[in-house]
Amino acid sequence: MDAARVNAGEYAVRLAGAMRDEEGAVGVLVCGTGQAMAMTANRFTHVRAALCVNGFMARLARQHNDANVLAMGAELVGEGLALECLQVFLTTEALSGIYADRCQMLTDLGGL
């Protein structure tokens, strides 16, 4: 049975709103490919959404970009791989140094 179609971007906006005043908040977004949600969420300065299709991408998204939102595509990753991405994402810490500078640059670019 196919899931009902929704405007995925609306859920990304709702997540970003919920995260706005929560220091250290993280979120997960899932749609068909994850692209629409990641693109929408990244319009907000306090969100760094990373579209990940495996644990390696999830680890580097956290370490190198201090991603605070994991975006995944239900049509791209199966349940087992999605759980692996989520576990890696939630247990990996951001690195400092040049990676912190990169995150600050992203914040300085602005957005909503």
BALOKE-470147 format. One record per residue (C-alpha): residue number from 1; residue in one letter; chain; x, y, z. Coordinates in Angstrom, 3 decimals. Example, Ala and Ser with C-alpha at 12.3 -4.5 7.8 and 13.67 -1.06 7.14 Angstrom:
! BALOKE-470147
<pt><k>1</k><r>A</r><c>A</c><X>12.300</X><Y>-4.500</Y><Z>7.800</Z></pt>
<pt><k>2</k><r>S</r><c>A</c><X>13.670</X><Y>-1.060</Y><Z>7.140</Z></pt>
//
This chain:
! BALOKE-470147
<pt><k>1</k><r>M</r><c>A</c><X>0.000</X><Y>0.000</Y><Z>0.000</Z></pt>
<pt><k>2</k><r>D</r><c>A</c><X>1.368</X><Y>3.414</Y><Z>-0.952</Z></pt>
<pt><k>3</k><r>A</r><c>A</c><X>1.623</X><Y>6.064</Y><Z>1.740</Z></pt>
<pt><k>4</k><r>A</r><c>A</c><X>-0.456</X><Y>9.196</Y><Z>1.270</Z></pt>
<pt><k>5</k><r>R</r><c>A</c><X>1.429</X><Y>12.013</Y><Z>-0.425</Z></pt>
<pt><k>6</k><r>V</r><c>A</c><X>2.103</X><Y>15.135</Y><Z>1.639</Z></pt>
<pt><k>7</k><r>N</r><c>A</c><X>4.106</X><Y>18.311</Y><Z>1.186</Z></pt>
<pt><k>8</k><r>A</r><c>A</c><X>7.373</X><Y>17.110</Y><Z>2.717</Z></pt>
<pt><k>9</k><r>G</r><c>A</c><X>8.690</X><Y>20.649</Y><Z>3.067</Z></pt>
<pt><k>10</k><r>E</r><c>A</c><X>5.960</X><Y>21.502</Y><Z>5.561</Z></pt>
<pt><k>11</k><r>Y</r><c>A</c><X>7.324</X><Y>18.881</Y><Z>7.944</Z></pt>
<pt><k>12</k><r>A</r><c>A</c><X>10.834</X><Y>20.285</Y><Z>7.586</Z></pt>
<pt><k>13</k><r>V</r><c>A</c><X>9.526</X><Y>23.752</Y><Z>8.480</Z></pt>
<pt><k>14</k><r>R</r><c>A</c><X>7.738</X><Y>22.324</Y><Z>11.513</Z></pt>
<pt><k>15</k><r>L</r><c>A</c><X>10.891</X><Y>20.532</Y><Z>12.666</Z></pt>
<pt><k>16</k><r>A</r><c>A</c><X>13.011</X><Y>23.657</Y><Z>12.212</Z></pt>
<pt><k>17</k><r>G</r><c>A</c><X>10.484</X><Y>25.638</Y><Z>14.248</Z></pt>
<pt><k>18</k><r>A</r><c>A</c><X>10.565</X><Y>23.080</Y><Z>17.050</Z></pt>
<pt><k>19</k><r>M</r><c>A</c><X>14.383</X><Y>23.162</Y><Z>17.089</Z></pt>
<pt><k>20</k><r>R</r><c>A</c><X>14.733</X><Y>26.955</Y><Z>17.064</Z></pt>
<pt><k>21</k><r>D</r><c>A</c><X>14.926</X><Y>27.491</Y><Z>20.828</Z></pt>
<pt><k>22</k><r>E</r><c>A</c><X>16.271</X><Y>24.077</Y><Z>21.844</Z></pt>
<pt><k>23</k><r>E</r><c>A</c><X>20.043</X><Y>24.163</Y><Z>22.334</Z></pt>
<pt><k>24</k><r>G</r><c>A</c><X>21.569</X><Y>20.897</Y><Z>21.134</Z></pt>
<pt><k>25</k><r>A</r><c>A</c><X>18.365</X><Y>19.670</Y><Z>19.501</Z></pt>
<pt><k>26</k><r>V</r><c>A</c><X>18.616</X><Y>17.103</Y><Z>16.734</Z></pt>
<pt><k>27</k><r>G</r><c>A</c><X>16.006</X><Y>15.906</Y><Z>14.288</Z></pt>
<pt><k>28</k><r>V</r><c>A</c><X>15.255</X><Y>13.305</Y><Z>11.662</Z></pt>
<pt><k>29</k><r>L</r><c>A</c><X>13.401</X><Y>13.893</Y><Z>8.407</Z></pt>
<pt><k>30</k><r>V</r><c>A</c><X>12.250</X><Y>11.163</Y><Z>6.026</Z></pt>
<pt><k>31</k><r>C</r><c>A</c><X>10.504</X><Y>11.540</Y><Z>2.679</Z></pt>
<pt><k>32</k><r>G</r><c>A</c><X>10.776</X><Y>9.770</Y><Z>-0.663</Z></pt>
<pt><k>33</k><r>T</r><c>A</c><X>14.342</X><Y>10.835</Y><Z>-1.431</Z></pt>
<pt><k>34</k><r>G</r><c>A</c><X>15.059</X><Y>13.119</Y><Z>1.527</Z></pt>
<pt><k>35</k><r>Q</r><c>A</c><X>16.012</X><Y>15.928</Y><Z>-0.863</Z></pt>
<pt><k>36</k><r>A</r><c>A</c><X>12.957</X><Y>18.175</Y><Z>-0.406</Z></pt>
<pt><k>37</k><r>M</r><c>A</c><X>13.149</X><Y>17.992</Y><Z>3.347</Z></pt>
<pt><k>38</k><r>A</r><c>A</c><X>16.902</X><Y>18.608</Y><Z>3.510</Z></pt>
<pt><k>39</k><r>M</r><c>A</c><X>16.700</X><Y>21.564</Y><Z>1.122</Z></pt>
<pt><k>40</k><r>T</r><c>A</c><X>13.822</X><Y>23.123</Y><Z>3.041</Z></pt>
<pt><k>41</k><r>A</r><c>A</c><X>15.342</X><Y>22.553</Y><Z>6.475</Z></pt>
<pt><k>42</k><r>N</r><c>A</c><X>18.648</X><Y>24.071</Y><Z>5.397</Z></pt>
<pt><k>43</k><r>R</r><c>A</c><X>16.932</X><Y>27.411</Y><Z>4.748</Z></pt>
<pt><k>44</k><r>F</r><c>A</c><X>17.013</X><Y>27.945</Y><Z>8.536</Z></pt>
<pt><k>45</k><r>T</r><c>A</c><X>20.256</X><Y>29.226</Y><Z>10.064</Z></pt>
<pt><k>46</k><r>H</r><c>A</c><X>20.071</X><Y>26.943</Y><Z>13.100</Z></pt>
<pt><k>47</k><r>V</r><c>A</c><X>19.622</X><Y>23.790</Y><Z>10.995</Z></pt>
<pt><k>48</k><r>R</r><c>A</c><X>22.364</X><Y>21.825</Y><Z>9.271</Z></pt>
<pt><k>49</k><r>A</r><c>A</c><X>20.494</X><Y>18.987</Y><Z>7.583</Z></pt>
<pt><k>50</k><r>A</r><c>A</c><X>22.498</X><Y>16.219</Y><Z>5.939</Z></pt>
<pt><k>51</k><r>L</r><c>A</c><X>21.040</X><Y>13.815</Y><Z>3.405</Z></pt>
<pt><k>52</k><r>C</r><c>A</c><X>22.617</X><Y>10.451</Y><Z>4.212</Z></pt>
<pt><k>53</k><r>V</r><c>A</c><X>22.265</X><Y>7.068</Y><Z>2.545</Z></pt>
<pt><k>54</k><r>N</r><c>A</c><X>24.744</X><Y>5.122</Y><Z>4.680</Z></pt>
<pt><k>55</k><r>G</r><c>A</c><X>26.479</X><Y>5.182</Y><Z>8.042</Z></pt>
<pt><k>56</k><r>F</r><c>A</c><X>29.704</X><Y>6.612</Y><Z>6.617</Z></pt>
<pt><k>57</k><r>M</r><c>A</c><X>27.872</X><Y>9.701</Y><Z>5.360</Z></pt>
<pt><k>58</k><r>A</r><c>A</c><X>26.050</X><Y>10.054</Y><Z>8.691</Z></pt>
<pt><k>59</k><r>R</r><c>A</c><X>29.337</X><Y>9.893</Y><Z>10.613</Z></pt>
<pt><k>60</k><r>L</r><c>A</c><X>31.069</X><Y>12.493</Y><Z>8.462</Z></pt>
<pt><k>61</k><r>A</r><c>A</c><X>28.000</X><Y>14.736</Y><Z>8.467</Z></pt>
<pt><k>62</k><r>R</r><c>A</c><X>28.214</X><Y>14.867</Y><Z>12.259</Z></pt>
<pt><k>63</k><r>Q</r><c>A</c><X>32.013</X><Y>15.026</Y><Z>12.530</Z></pt>
<pt><k>64</k><r>H</r><c>A</c><X>32.800</X><Y>17.479</Y><Z>9.741</Z></pt>
<pt><k>65</k><r>N</r><c>A</c><X>29.623</X><Y>19.578</Y><Z>9.547</Z></pt>
<pt><k>66</k><r>D</r><c>A</c><X>28.058</X><Y>19.237</Y><Z>13.004</Z></pt>
<pt><k>67</k><r>A</r><c>A</c><X>24.826</X><Y>18.264</Y><Z>11.245</Z></pt>
<pt><k>68</k><r>N</r><c>A</c><X>21.874</X><Y>18.433</Y><Z>13.595</Z></pt>
<pt><k>69</k><r>V</r><c>A</c><X>19.252</X><Y>16.986</Y><Z>11.257</Z></pt>
<pt><k>70</k><r>L</r><c>A</c><X>19.495</X><Y>13.627</Y><Z>9.525</Z></pt>
<pt><k>71</k><r>A</r><c>A</c><X>17.518</X><Y>13.469</Y><Z>6.276</Z></pt>
<pt><k>72</k><r>M</r><c>A</c><X>16.900</X><Y>10.129</Y><Z>4.610</Z></pt>
<pt><k>73</k><r>G</r><c>A</c><X>14.999</X><Y>8.890</Y><Z>1.602</Z></pt>
<pt><k>74</k><r>A</r><c>A</c><X>12.608</X><Y>6.037</Y><Z>2.259</Z></pt>
<pt><k>75</k><r>E</r><c>A</c><X>12.922</X><Y>5.079</Y><Z>-1.419</Z></pt>
<pt><k>76</k><r>L</r><c>A</c><X>16.734</X><Y>4.963</Y><Z>-1.120</Z></pt>
<pt><k>77</k><r>V</r><c>A</c><X>17.454</X><Y>3.211</Y><Z>2.169</Z></pt>
<pt><k>78</k><r>G</r><c>A</c><X>15.838</X><Y>0.183</Y><Z>3.709</Z></pt>
<pt><k>79</k><r>E</r><c>A</c><X>14.863</X><Y>-0.147</Y><Z>7.329</Z></pt>
<pt><k>80</k><r>G</r><c>A</c><X>18.160</X><Y>-1.714</Y><Z>8.459</Z></pt>
<pt><k>81</k><r>L</r><c>A</c><X>20.292</X><Y>0.904</Y><Z>6.753</Z></pt>
<pt><k>82</k><r>A</r><c>A</c><X>18.069</X><Y>3.693</Y><Z>8.092</Z></pt>
<pt><k>83</k><r>L</r><c>A</c><X>18.537</X><Y>2.395</Y><Z>11.637</Z></pt>
<pt><k>84</k><r>E</r><c>A</c><X>22.305</X><Y>2.207</Y><Z>11.111</Z></pt>
<pt><k>85</k><r>C</r><c>A</c><X>22.374</X><Y>5.809</Y><Z>9.860</Z></pt>
<pt><k>86</k><r>L</r><c>A</c><X>20.315</X><Y>6.939</Y><Z>12.829</Z></pt>
<pt><k>87</k><r>Q</r><c>A</c><X>22.497</X><Y>5.148</Y><Z>15.386</Z></pt>
<pt><k>88</k><r>V</r><c>A</c><X>25.705</X><Y>6.521</Y><Z>13.873</Z></pt>
<pt><k>89</k><r>F</r><c>A</c><X>24.229</X><Y>10.017</Y><Z>13.620</Z></pt>
<pt><k>90</k><r>L</r><c>A</c><X>23.097</X><Y>10.056</Y><Z>17.248</Z></pt>
<pt><k>91</k><r>T</r><c>A</c><X>26.349</X><Y>8.663</Y><Z>18.685</Z></pt>
<pt><k>92</k><r>T</r><c>A</c><X>28.913</X><Y>10.678</Y><Z>16.702</Z></pt>
<pt><k>93</k><r>E</r><c>A</c><X>30.324</X><Y>13.952</Y><Z>18.026</Z></pt>
<pt><k>94</k><r>A</r><c>A</c><X>31.348</X><Y>16.948</Y><Z>15.930</Z></pt>
<pt><k>95</k><r>L</r><c>A</c><X>35.044</X><Y>17.652</Y><Z>15.484</Z></pt>
<pt><k>96</k><r>S</r><c>A</c><X>36.549</X><Y>21.043</Y><Z>16.269</Z></pt>
<pt><k>97</k><r>G</r><c>A</c><X>39.164</X><Y>23.130</Y><Z>14.466</Z></pt>
<pt><k>98</k><r>I</r><c>A</c><X>38.601</X><Y>23.764</Y><Z>10.775</Z></pt>
<pt><k>99</k><r>Y</r><c>A</c><X>35.306</X><Y>21.898</Y><Z>10.993</Z></pt>
<pt><k>100</k><r>A</r><c>A</c><X>33.939</X><Y>24.323</Y><Z>13.603</Z></pt>
<pt><k>101</k><r>D</r><c>A</c><X>35.046</X><Y>27.192</Y><Z>11.363</Z></pt>
<pt><k>102</k><r>R</r><c>A</c><X>33.087</X><Y>25.614</Y><Z>8.490</Z></pt>
<pt><k>103</k><r>C</r><c>A</c><X>29.934</X><Y>25.457</Y><Z>10.612</Z></pt>
<pt><k>104</k><r>Q</r><c>A</c><X>30.332</X><Y>29.086</Y><Z>11.646</Z></pt>
<pt><k>105</k><r>M</r><c>A</c><X>30.697</X><Y>30.074</Y><Z>7.987</Z></pt>
<pt><k>106</k><r>L</r><c>A</c><X>27.396</X><Y>28.338</Y><Z>7.223</Z></pt>
<pt><k>107</k><r>T</r><c>A</c><X>25.689</X><Y>30.185</Y><Z>10.076</Z></pt>
<pt><k>108</k><r>D</r><c>A</c><X>27.162</X><Y>33.494</Y><Z>8.947</Z></pt>
<pt><k>109</k><r>L</r><c>A</c><X>25.692</X><Y>33.041</Y><Z>5.463</Z></pt>
<pt><k>110</k><r>G</r><c>A</c><X>22.258</X><Y>33.601</Y><Z>6.998</Z></pt>
<pt><k>111</k><r>G</r><c>A</c><X>18.822</X><Y>32.296</Y><Z>6.243</Z></pt>
<pt><k>112</k><r>L</r><c>A</c><X>15.478</X><Y>32.242</Y><Z>7.989</Z></pt>
//
